[in-house]
């Protein structure tokens, strides 16, 4: 676990040892301490990165998390926070974290995230879904910003991707074959340099809201 108060460390440590008998839990004061003295384990190690009250929407906080995830390699990095920013889970996943545990999440959601099969798996706590849905559904004229980057058909698929629709639903609503939908999604993800659908949805939302920090690749 990176950072955290003595109380959080003791309580969480006792809880995890109870749920996962035999687990070894180590605490590091900060990311630099972990880099210098951390375990050499990779595949089997899960890192709980505690942001405390810091907001991940702050550029410096997000940049620090991004740098840490890059150093963590194949380890699962789960971000824990006391900040209730509705879009924080998207920022965390955009940095490469496997999950983001907000202050209103329960222990079950943390355990579910820890049981993900690999660092490439993304687990969004159920407590975050309502906030995410409300944020993503807030799309009106501001969505027109996406039209600068995508063809008409890509735009339809991109908006469905933002809503979290499955390939089957997108194909049905747009009258397309699932294989065609997959091609459009692959092209959208390539243009956004996204490695998964959740990351792509986050970057689409940022573009729609006028962000100039998201790089969009041109058509092949």
N, C-alpha and C positions, 0 to 999 in steps of 0.2 A: 504494500500500500504506500502510495506517495502522498505525503503530507497528512493532515488530519489532526484533530485535538486528541489528547490522551484518553478522554472519555470515549470518543469514536473508535479509537484503536482497540481499547480494551473490550468494548461491547461487541464490535464487529469481529474481533479475533475470537472471542469466546463463542460467538454464534456460528462462525464458519467451522471451527473445530468440532462443534457439536454436530453440524450437518455433514461435514466431510471429515470423518475420523482419520487421523494421521496426517492431515494437511499441515504444511509448514507455512507460517505467515511471518513475513518480515516487513518492518516499517522503515521508511526512509524519510528524512525531513523534507527533502525536495528532490527534483529531478536530477540535479547535479550529484547529490549524494548517492542516488541509485546508480547513476552512470559509473561512479568511482568504485562503489562497493557492492553492486548488485550481483545476483546469482548469474552463473553462466548458462542456466537453463533457458531454453527458448520455446520449444513446442508445448511443453507442459506447464509453463508459467503463465499465470493470469495477473495482470497489473491493474490495481484499482487506483486510478488517478483522481485524487480529491481536489476539486477546485475551491472548496469552501464557499465563500460568498462572492468570489470573483465571477463576473459575467463573461461567458465565452464569446459573446458578441463583441467584446472589446478586442481590437486588432492585436494588441500585445499578448493577451491571454490566449487567443486562438493561435497565434504564431508559435507560442511556447508549446502548446499542445501538439501542434503539427510537427514541430521539431522532435518532440518526445516520441510520438508514434513512429516517426521515421527511424529513430534509434532502436525502438522496441522490436523491430523486425517482425517475425512471425508470431510474437506473443499477442494474446488478446489484451486489449486495453479498454477497460470499462471506466467511463468518466462518472464520478459522483459529484453532485453539486447541491448547494442550498439555495441556488438561484432558480426561480420559476419561469424564466424566459420561455415562451411557448415554442420558439424555433431553435432552442439550444440543442435539441437532439439532432437537428439537421446540421448544425455547425460542427458538432462532435463527430458525426459520421463523415462529414465532408473532410475532416482531418484524418480520417482513417480509423477512428475508434469503432469498436464492435457494438457499443451500446452507451447510452447516457441515462443515468438514474437521477431523476429530479427529486426534490425534497418531498413530494407527495407520493412517491412510489413506495411500495411495500417490500418486505424482505423477499417474498416469493418472486418478485420481478427481478431483484438482484440475482437470486439463485438461478432463475431462468436464463439470465444473460450469461452467467458464469458457465452454464452447461451447454452453451453454444459449441458446436463441433470444432470450430476453427476461428482464427482471427478474421477470416474473410466473411464469416457469417455476421449478419446485422440483426440485432434484437432491439425492437422498439417497445418500451414498457407500455402496458395497456393504459396506464394513467396519463401517458403523453398523447394518446391517439385523439382524444376529444379536442385538445388544444391544436394539434397538428391539422386536424380536419377543418377546424374553424379558420385557421390561418391560410390553408390552401384553398378553401372555398371563397376566400375574400379576393375574387378575381373579376374585375370589371374592365373599365377602360385601361387600367394599368397593364393588363395582359397584352395590349397591343404592341408593347415593346418587343415581344417575341417575334412579331412579323418581320422584323429586320433580319432575322437570322435563319428562318426556316421556310421551306416551301409550304404551299397551302395544305397539302396532305400531311407533311411533317408536323405542321402546327396543330392539326387536329389530334394527331397521335401524342404530341408533346403535352397538350392540355389534359388528355386522358391519363397520361403518365403522371402528371402532377396530382391528379385525383387519387392515384393509387390503383387504377383499374387494371385488371388482369388482361393478358393478351386475348383471351377468349371474349371478354366483354368488349374490348376495343374493336376486335374484329366484327362482332355482332353489330355494334352501334354504328360503325363506319362502313359496313357492308364489304369487308375485306377478308381475305384468307388469313389465318393465323401466321402462316409463313411470311406473308407480306408485312404484317404488323411487326414481326420479329426483325425484318430487314430495316423497317423505318426506325425502330427503337435502337437497333445497332448503329445506324447512321447518326441518330440524335445523340447517343452516348459518346460516339467518336468525336462529334463536333464539340461536345461539352467537356471532353477528356474525362468522362465519368467512368468509374469502374463497376458501379452497380446502379440499380434503378432508384434507390433511395437518394443516392448522391446526385443522380441526374435530376430528380424531382426538386431537390434543394436548389440546384444551380438554375433550373428553369424558373423557380420562384424568385430567386435573386435577380435574374435578368428582367423578369416581368415587372419587378418593383423598381427598375431603373438602375440597378447596380452596374458600375463600369469596371468592376474588378474581375468579373468572370470572362475568361478568354473563350471565344467561340471560333473554332476552326472553319475555314471555308469548305465549300463542297469539293469533292474530289474532281 
